[in-house]
Amino acid sequence: MLFGSPERGGMAAKGYRLEPPDLRGASITRLNAFQDQMRAMLALVGPGRRVQFQWSCDSDYRAELLRYHERTQTATHPEIRRVRNERFTRFWQRMAARQLRRERLTLFLSIEITAYAGNARLRDGLEGHYEALFKELAAQFEEFATTLRSLFGAETAVTPLDEVEHGACLRRFLNPSLAARGQEDVAEQFDPTLSVQENCWHSESIGQPDGGFHLDGHYHAVLALSRWPQRTRPGIVTHLTGLPFLDYCLTVNVTPAAARAEIGREERGAERLRGEYSEKPRASLLVALRKKERKVEQLAGGFARPFHVTYLVRVWATTKDALREKVAAVQAAINAMDGAQYVECSLPTTAQKLFFASWPGWTHSSYRHRELYAEDTYLADMLPISATFAGALTEAEALYDGSHGNLVGVSTQVGGSPQHAVLFGMTGAGKSAFVEDLLWQTAAEFDYTLLAEEGFSYKRFTESLGETPIIVHPDAALTLNYLDTQRLPLSQLHLATAVALLARMVGQPANPEQLALRQAQLTQYPHQLYRDTYVDWSRRRPEEAERVRRLACAAHQWRAKLPAGATPLDVYCDLRDRMAGGDDEASSFVAGLPEEAVTRFAQAPETERLVAHTACAFFTPDDYPSHSALVELLAYGRFPEHGKEEIDRLATLLRAWSVEGQYGRLFDGVTSISLNRRIAHFELGSIPEQAVELKAAVGLLISGLARQHILALPRSSRKRILFEELSRFLDTPGGEQIVAEGYAQLRKHNCWCASIIQQYSRFKTSRIRAAVIGNAKQFFFMRQADRADLADLATDLPLPETALDAIQRYPLPEQLPDNGRYSSLCYFAPTAQPPQCGTIRHIQEDRHAA
């Protein structure tokens, strides 16, 4: 924006939209660090430059809600659309009623123009001069934006405003009735051939006899800060930015002052005080003298920077009574700021002058009677750097209420990468209600869902989408073969899961060395069993076996085309998906392998095992080895290096888990259910609580089969796994490795994993604690039974202290009235840019009520 002509005495200004992090839940250390960043930003304001902070709040979430509604239309299931439409309608109505809140901050940099074009230039000369001037100004503005981004880092978004956005800022400033009329297309309304006033100012400003003025159907009042607080602290400005209404704004004009002139003024004052003290020594004079000496020391040493600041608060309302109520609230907020004082402009002319002084981008007002001297040490605390916690609102897959009238978005992926999640909460905090709602809102995004829980919390969700929960208990006519690779090649992770399950079946020895020896022994027998199974299968199906050999050789060579670190399973899935998608390069690569190379690969000692591993992807459920076959191998095919007594004992213990044992056919036989369904919901509540070993074994089994099935699906399809009380299932020797590798591998295959932890005391001592927390990108904290649990968890996570306090103050849903019941959660995403930490509320409703 250009004020005046592009000549000496003119001024150019540019706005930058700042989106700082919500620091209301930040730690003291983080607040102090942000204050240092603000002081560094003020240091950029040197001679010839001024800055203006424009802070305002509104209820505009139009773009985000319309984006959410657009994604809703892609849902094919009517129940999913109904749930999402209810959420959209509820928030849209609240936005229209101005019951939502969103804070906005714009920083304007103004640069004085000192170049003079001269009187003797012709038209071409003037055009060349102005073009060079505007290029120089554009370079300075771009440099300022780059410096801001470097200063604040990734946690604060800095977006320069373009011509249309500048116009929108001015239209909102001059036309407060736009909030009630709804937003308009500013690009269509803006005419670059007209001046700013002609584009944006559509009504007269009329002074009122009792103070203030009337503009655009609203009565306006202006208050100016007349005294700084006696003490400031990071976050003190929230007294002003947290007022419970929308129609007000803060404008702070900051002009750099000459440090030398201020030092001279203070020195003269100090000299006068010394003279008074020498005539009549008084303690008060000595205190004032020392204060001035410290100020001179700070200014002379460059430890403080002086500024002249005009700090304005403008309030408006449609009626005078409503305006007086809002003004009284602003006055009370200023009085609460440790001794700060204000002056309310009673004269309409004064109010209008200050109104013009707060014009967006205009920092050179001739009316300077409300200026205050300030230093960056406390000015940084008073700047209206406040933001609305929005979570992942720009790419939200689910929407929730915030604790300050805001909307919060939750997304299970960022940039196409799944963000694994963990939810902590005590009994009765509302975990299941929140998770069910999250499952509903995000259901259209996923092609496959696996749920493992106790208590039928998600039965309604599963049945509404046309599926039936799979009830697991010892007497069920259900078989889950843990040796079934779900039509994938045999991988080391699958073997590790099988060995961990076997180790759980035989019990955990007290001696770690004995445990390691037992696992090493058990590992050899599944390997041998798979080799024997492959030999039998290849004799029965020689043509398919030849195809397997070629594909195994191709996958081995295809690995060179993938990034370093790709596992054999990653390579196979990539090649398989390419061939299924009609990729000519992949198909020709497999078909073009020489027969000699395939034969050599299948016979070489170092690669022949890969053929047997790949063959598992072509087995039918009947082809896979069974638990009984493994027991027979242990009993009658013992390796000579293994002690007979130990192996016989293992075979006896494992026989109890066979079809003839106490758990029936659950682990032994051909897999009797298909996981090839949109929702695979396992209900484990029917397993007796005292059957701890069975419950842990079933958890390991389901997690292994689910992982294998998900890896068998195309990478392009989105999947998710939800486990309740994951530590109960996977707290077993090797479980931490299974979780860590499984989470990392599933992320590559476009799968979102979520774990729900209720019994934190069990999870705290679990082997998988570090693996779960280390792989999760999102955390949801509900009310905890013991604050010490959160404090202990905070040792692994950079959870702010204030967030710990807020979590323990969350009310339980049962403590709230029926017509206003909700569950509160702290949404914490430490790896997000910027990091996110804030409260969300899930309004509990009966979505199936008439």
N, C-alpha and C positions, 0 to 999 in steps of 0.2 A: 504494500500500500504506500502511496506517495502522498505526503501532506505538503501542500505548496507546490512550487515549481522545482524542477530538477536543477536548481541553481544554489548558490551559496545562500544559506538560511533556510533551505528546504530540509525535509526529513523523510527518510524511507523506513518503513517498518515491515516486518514479516512475522507471522505467527507460527508457533510450533505446538502441536497437540502432544501433551505429555500424559502418559498412562503409568503413573508410579505404582509400586506395590501397595497393597493395603497393609499398613503398619500398625493397625490397632491391635493385632495379635503378635507383634514382633517383640523380641527380647530387648533388654536395655542395651546390650552390646550392638544389636542391629540398628536401634534407633540412633545411637551415638554415631555409628558409621554413616548413616544417612545424613545426619547433621553435618558431618565433615564434607560429604559430597555437595550439600547445598552451599556451604561456605566456599568450596572450590568453584562452584558455578558462579557465585557472586563475584569472585575474583576475575571473571571474564569481562565484567562490566567496567571498562576503563573510560578514559576521557573520550568524549564524542559519542559515547554509547549510553543508552538507558534501556531498562527492561520494565516490563509490566506483566503482572500475574493477574489473569482473569479466571476466577473460579465461580462456577455456577452448578446448579443441580436441576434435573428435570426427571421425567418419567419415561423417556423415549427408549424403548427396546424394540422398536418397529422392525429394524433390519434383522435382528436375531430371531424374533418370533416368526417373521415371514420365512426365514431360512428353515426354521424348525418345521413350520407348516408345509413347506415344499417337500421336505424329506418325508413327512407323514404321508403324502399322496403316493409315494412309491410303495407303501406297505400294501400287501395283497390281502392279508387276513383282516376281516372286519373288526374283530375285538382289539387288535393292535391299533388300528386306526381310531377306534372309539376312545381308547385310553389316551392316545396322544392328542386327539382333538379336544378332549376334555381339558387337558393341561394347557393347550394353546388358547382355548376360549377363556379359561379362567384368568390367565395372565393378560390376555388382550383386553378383557373388560377392566381389569385393575389398572392397566396402563391408560385406557381411555378415561377412567375416573381419577387419574393422577394419584393413585395409591402406591405406585412403585417409585423408586428413587434411584437416580444414577448421577454421580458427580462427574463434572468435566473440568479439566484444567488446561488452559492455553497460556503459553508464555510468548510474549511479543518482545522482539529485539528491535530497537529503533537506532538508526545510525544517522548522524548529522551529515548533511552534504556541504562540503567546504570548497568544492571545485567551482570555478567561475568560467563560463563559456566565452566571455568577452563580448564587446560591442560590435566588433568589426567582422564577425564571421558571417559567411553566407549560409544559405539553407543547407548545402551539402556539408559544410563545416560543422554546423550545429548538430545535424543528424549524426555525424561521426563522433562528435564529442559526447552526445547523450548516449549513443550506443556503447561507447567505451565506459562511460560512467555506470550504466546499468549492468554491464558485465562485471565491473569491479564490485558493485554492491551484491550481485548474485553470488560472486565468489566468497565474499565475506559472510553472507547468510549461510551458504553451504558449509563453510568452514566452522561456523558456530554450531550447526546441527551435528557435524562430525565430532566436534569436541564434546557436545552434550552426550552423544551416544557412548563415546569413550569414557566419559566421566561417570555416568550412571550405570554403564554396563547393560547386559541383556535384560535385567529385571525391570527396566523402565523403557517403555517404547517411546521413541521420539519421531514424530511424523510432521514434516513441514506442510503447512497449509498451501493449497493452490488458490487460484483466483476465485473459483466458485466457493471454496470452503471459507475464504476470507469474507465473501459476501454473505454466506450463511451465518457466520459468527456475528456480523453486524446486524443482520435482519433479526436474529434472536435477541440481540441487545436492545434494539430500538422498537421491537414489536413483541412485547410479552404476551399478547393475545394469541400468538402462534401456538403456544402450548395448549390452549383450549381448543383451537380450531383444528389442530392436527398438523403434522408436518407436510410441507409442500415440496415440490421439485424445484430446488433453488436454481439448478442449471437452466431450467426453462425461464425462470423469472429474471435471471441476471442478464443485464445488457452491458457489455464492456465499453460501449461508446458513451455511457452516462456516468456521472460522478457517483461517489459513494452515497451521498445524501439522496440523489435522485433514485438510486436503486433500492435503498433500504429504509428511508425515512418517509413514512406515510401518514403521519399525524402530527398535530401541533403539540408543543409542550406548554401547558397553561399553569401558571403559578396559582397557588391556593392561599387564601387569607390566613388560614391557620397553620401554614407551613407546608413545605413540599410542593409538588406539582402533579398535574394530571397529564398522562401520556398513554395513548392507545387504549383507552377504556380502563385504565388502572390509576390508582393513586399511589404516588411514589414518595418515599422518605429516604433521606441520606444521612448517615451517621459517619463521623470521622473519628479515628482514634486520636486522642489528645495527650495520652501518656502511656508509655510502655509498661508492661507488668514489672513489678519489682524483681521478680525472679522468673526466668523462663526455663523450659525443659522441652525436650523433643516430645511432640504430641500435644502440647498445650493448645494449639490452634483448633483441636477438635471441639473445644467449647463452642467455636463459631461454625465450623463445618458440619457439626453433628446436630444442628437444630432440626426439630421434627416437622418441618414444612419445606416447600419447594421454592416459593417465589422470593428469592433473595440471591444476591451475588456479592462477591468480594473482589475488590480491585486494589492492587498494590503497585503504585508507581515508585520505582527505585532509581534514584539519580546518584552517581558517584560524587562524593565531595572531595575537595582538595585536602589531603592529609596535612600539608604544611600550614595551611590557613587555620585548620582546626587546632593544630599544635600551638600556633601563635596565640590563638584565643584562650586556650587553656593555660598557657604560660602567663599571660597577662592576669588571668583570674587567680593563679597561684601566687603571683607577686602581690596582688592586692590582699590576699588572705595572710601572707606572711607579715605584711605591714600591720594589719589588724591584730594579728596574734602577738606581735612584738609590743604593741601598745597595751593589750589586755589579753593575756593568755587564757584561752578557754578550750576545753576538750573538743567541743563541737567544731571549732575552727581548725583544730589539728586534724580531725577526721576528714573534714572537707578538703584540706590541703593535701593529705595523703592520697585521697581519692583522685584528685586532679593529677598528682604526680604519677600515679599508676596508669592513668589514662594516657598521659604524655609518653610514658615508657612504652605502652602497648602500641600506640600510633607510630612513634619514631622507630620502633624495632620491627614494624611490619606485621606484628602479631594480630592486629585488628585493622579493619578497613572501614573508613567512615562513609556514610551514605545519608542522603536526604530522602525521606520516605513519606508518601501520602497514602494513608491506609483508610480505605472507604468501604462502607457496607451500605448497599442499596436494597431497600425492601419495597415490595409493591403488593397491592391487593385491589380487588374490585370495589370494596367499600371502605369507608374511613374507619369504621369500627374494627374490621378485620385487620386493617393496616396498623391500628394502635396496638392490637394484641401481638402482632408479629414484632413490632418495634420494641414492645416491652420484653419480649423473649430475647431479642438481640441485646438489649441493654443488660439484662440479667446475665447473659453469657459473658459479656465483656467484664462486668463487675466480678465474675467468678475467676477471672484470669489474674489472680495474685496482684491486685492493686491497679490493674489497667483502668483507664478512664476514657470517656468518649465525649463528643459534643454533637448534639442533634441540631441540624440546621433548621431553625425556625423561620428564617427569611426565605421566601421562594427563590429570590435571586441567587442567594448563596447555594441553595440546594441545586439549582440549575447549573451554576458554575462548576460545582463539584461533579455533577452528572456529566458535563462535557469533559471534565478532567479525567473521567473514568472511561471515556470512549475507547473501544478496543484499538490498541496500537498507538494511541496518542499519548505521548509522555512529556510534551512541552507546553503544558498549560501555563498561562500567565498568572493564574490564581494559585498562589503558593502559601496562603496563610494557614493552611492546615498541615504543613510539612512538619515532620519530626526528624530530629537527628537520630541516627541509628548506627550501630556497629554490627559487623557480620556475625559476631559471637552470639548475639541474641536475636538478630534479625532472621537468621536461618531457622530459628524455632517458630517464628511468627508468620512465615510465609505459608499461604494456604495450599500446602502440598498434601492433598487428601484424595483418596481414591475409593471407588466402590469395588468391593470384592465380587468378582464375577466368575472365578474359576475358569473353566475352559469354555467360555460362552461363545466364542467365535466359531468353534466347531462342535457345539454341544449336541450330544445324542440324547441327553435327558436334561430336563429343567427342574429346578427346585427353588423354593423361597430362601432368601437370606435372612439374616437377623436384623437388618436395617432397612427393610422394605425393598431390597435389591433382588435381582434374579441371579442365580448361580447355575452355570452349566457344568455338566459332567460328561466326559468323553472317555471311551474305553480305548481309544487309539489317538496317537499324535503323529501326523505326517505318514500315516499308513503303518506305523509301528504299534503293536498292542502294548498297553500300559498295565502290567499286572497289578493287582490290588489286594489289600488286606483290610479286613474290617474287624475292629476290636469293640466289644461291648458286653456289659453285664446282662444277666437275665432280666427281661422286662424293659430293656432300653429301646426296643423297637427294631432290632436287627432284621428279623425276617420280613417285617412289613416294608422296610426300606429296600431290601434286596429284591423282594418280589416286584416292587414298583420299578426298580432299575431294570429288572429283567423284562418287564412289559414295555417300558419306553424304548429299550434298545433291541427288542426282539426282531424288528424288521431288518436290522443291520447284520444279523448272523444267520448262517445257513445250518449250523449245528450247535446244539447246546447239550452239555452233560452236567447233571446235578447229582450230588451225593450228599444225603442229609439224613437226619433222624427227626421224625415227628410230623411228616407230611406238611411242612410249612409251604411248599410250593406245589402241592397237589392241584390246587385250583388253576394255577398257571399252566401246568402240564396238560390237564384235561381240557382246558379251554382251547388249547391249540391242537386238540385231536389226538393226543398221545395218552398212554397209560403208565403210571409209575411201576417200576419193577421192584417187587417186594422181595428182599433177600432175607432168608432165615434157613436154618439147617434142614427143615423138612420140605422146603420148596422144591418143586419139580424144575430145578434150574441148575444149569451147569455152565461154569465159566472156566474154560481151559486156559491156564496161565501160560502154557507153551504155544498158544495160538498167536502168531505174529500179526494177525489181521491183514493178511495179504500184503505184507511188507517183507523185505529181506531181513534176515536175522541180524540184529545189531548188538553191540556191546551193552548199550543201555537196557535193552530188553532182557538180556542175560543177567545183568546186574539186578534188575527188578525180580526176576525169577529166583535168583540165588537169595536175595533178601527175603523173599516170601518163604523159601525153604528154611532159611535160618530162623524165621519166626515160628515155623511149624515145629521145629525140633527143640525150640527153647534156647535161651541165651545163657551161655556159660559165664561163670564169674571171672574167669581168667581171660584177659584180652588176647593173649597169645593163642589160647585154645580156640577162641572165636575166629581169629584170622586163619588158623589152620583148618578149621571146619569149613569156612567159606571157600578156601582154596580147594579143598577136596570136593565140595559140592559143585563147584564151577565146572570141573572136568566132566562130570556125568551128563549134564544137559548138552554139552558140546558133542560128546560121543553119541548121544541119543539122536541129535539132529543129523549127524553124519550118517548114522544107520538108516534113519528115515529117508534121507535123500537117496541113498543107494537103492532102497526098495522102490521108491517112487520113480526113479530114472529108468529102472528095468521095466516097470509097468507102462511108462509113458516116454518112450525113447524120442519121439518127435518133439514133445514139449521140452525134454531135457536138452536137446540140441539148441532149441531157441533160448533156453536159460543160459547155456554156455556162451552163446553169442552176445546176449544182453549183458551178462556179467563182465565179459571182456570189454564191451563198449563202454559200460559205466566206469570201469577202471581207467580207461584212457580219456574219457570225457572229463574226468576230474581236473585235468590240466586247464580246461576252459573256465573253471570256476575260481572264485577268489580263494586265497590261501586260507586254510582252516576249515574248509568244507569237509564234512564227514562223509563216509561212504553212503549213508542213508540220504544225506542232502543231495549227493550226486545222483543217486538212483531216482529220487523224486523229481529232480529237475529234468532229467532225461525222459522219465515217464510222462510228465506233464507236457513237455514239448512235443513228444510224439503223439499224445492224445489230442493236442491242439492243432495237429497238422503241420508242425514245423518241418519243412523240407530238409533243413540242415541236419537236424537230429535223426530223421528217418534215413537219409542217405548215409549218414555217418555209421549207423548200425549196419545197414545193408552192405556197405562198402568194405567192411573188415575182411581181410583175406582169411581163408579157411585155415591156413597154416598158423596164423597168429592166434586164432580161436583155439585150435588144438593145443598149441604150446601153452597158452594161458591156462587151459583146463587141466594140464598135466604137470605144470610146474609146482614144486612143493610149496613155494611161497604164495601162490595165488589159487591153488585148487580149492581151498576152503571157501573162497569167495563165491565159487559156483554153487556150493551147497547152501551158503547163506542166501544167495539170490533166489534159489529155487523155492524158498519159503514163501515168496511173494506169489507163487503160482499154485500153492497148495489149496485144496478145499478144506473146510472144517474137519472132514473125516480123515484127511491126510496127516494132520499134525500129530506129533507124539502126545501121549497122555501122562497123567501123574502115575497111574498104575505101571505104565511101561518104564518110567524112571525108577520106581521102587523095585521092579524086577531087575533092572540093570544093576542097581546097587546090591541087591541080594545075590545075584548069580553072575554078574559080570564085573566083579570088583577088580580095580587096577592093582597090579601086583605090589606097587610101592605103598599102598594104603593098608593099614592094619585091619585084619579081619574083624576083630572085636568091635572096633570103632565104627566101621562101615555097616556091620550087621545091626549095631545099635541105632544108627541113623535110619536104616531101612525100616526097622521096627517102629521108630517114632513117626516116620513119614507114612507108614501104612495106615495109621489112625486117621489120616486125612484122605484116604482113598475111598472109593465107592462103597467099600465094605466097612468103613470106619464110622466114627460117631457123627461125622458131618455129611455123610451120604455122598451124593453125586455133585455137591457144590463145586468141588475143585477137580473132579476126576471124570473124564469123558470128553465127548464132543460138545463144543459150545452150542447151547440150545437156544440162545436168543441172538438176534441180530442188532448190532449197534447202528446199523444203517437206517436211522430214523432221524427226524429233525430234532427231537428232544429225547435223550436217554436219561431217565430219572430213576436213580437207585434210592430206595427207601430202606435204611438200615436199622430203623427203630425196633423191628421185630426180633433182632438179635438180642438175647438176654444180656443184661448189663454185666453180669458176672463172667460172661464169656469174652474176656478181654483179648485173649489170643485170637479167637475167631474174628472178632471185630477188626483187629489190626490186620489180620491176614486178608480179610475181605477188602479193606481199604487199599492195601497194596495191590491186590488183584484188580480192582476196578480202576485204580489210577494207571496201572500198566496197560490194561486193555484199552482204556479210553485214549491214552497217549498214542498207542499203536494205530487205533482207528482214525484219529485225527491226522496223524502223519500220512495215512493212506489217502486222505481226501485231497483234492486239488488245492494248491497253495492259494489260488485266487479266492477261494471261498473262505469266509470268516467263521471262526469257531470260538467256543468258550467253554471253560470248565469252572464249576463252582463246587468247592468242598467246604462243608461245615466241619469244624474241629479237625483240621488237617493233621495236627500233631498227634491225635489219637490213632490215626491210621498209619502214618509214616514215621512215627518215632520208633525206629527199628535200626539195627546195625546196617549202615550203608544208606539209610533213608535220606540223610542230608545230601549225599551225592546224587541220589535219584531226583530229589526236588530241584537241586541247582541245575543239573544237566537237562532235566525235563522242562523246566521253565525256560531255559535258554533256547532249547530246541523248538519248543512250542511257539515261542515268539517268532522264530524264523518262518514257521509254518502258519502264520497269521492267526494264532490262537491266543485269546485273552484268558488269563487264569486269575481267579479270585478265591481267596481263603477267608473263612469266617472263624474268628477265635473268640470263644466265650470264656472258657476256663483258662485264664491267663496263667494261673499258677502252674498248670500242666505245661503250657506252651513255653513258659520261662525257662524250664529245665530241659526242654526238648532238644534233641540233636538237630532238628531241622530249623530251629529258630533263626540262626544266622543265614541259612539258605533262603528262607522265605522272605525275610526283611531285605536281604541283599539283592534279591531279584525283583522286588516290588517297586513300582514307580508311583503308586497312589496309596494313600492310607486314609481310612475313615475311622475316627475315634468317637465312640459313644461313651456315655457315662460309665465309669468304672467303679467297682465295689470298693476298691482300695486305691488311694492316691499313690501309694508306694509302687503299685504296678505301673502306673504311667511314668513315674520318676525313673523306674528301672528301664522302661522302654525308651525313655529319652536319652539314655546312655548310648543307644544304637542309632538314634535319629536326631537330627538337629531341630527338635520340636521346641518352639519358643516357650519360655516360662509362663507367659501370659496365656498361651493356649492351654497349658496344663491347668491353670486356674479356671479358665472358661469351661473346660470339659467337665470338671468336677462340679460346676454349678449348673450344668444342664439339668432341667427337670425331667423326671420320668413321665412317659405318657399317662400313666395311671394317676399321676398327681394333678393333671390338667382337666378342665371341664370337658364334657363330652362334645360340645359344639366348637371347641378350640383345641382339640388334641393334636399334638404333633410330636415327632421325635427329632432330637437335635444331634447333629454330627459335626465334628471338626474335619474338614476336608483338607488334607495336607499332601501336596505334591512337591517334594523337595528338588526333584530333577527338572521340573518345568522351567521354562524361561519366559517371564520371571517366575521364581518359586511361588507357589500358591499356598496360603494358609488362611482359612476362614471358616465361618459357621454356615451350615446349610440346615434347612428344616424340611422334613417330609411331613406334609399335612396328611394325617391318616383319615382316609375316607373309605366308605363301603362302596367300591366301584360297581358292585353288582346289585346295589339297592335299586328299587323301582324308580 
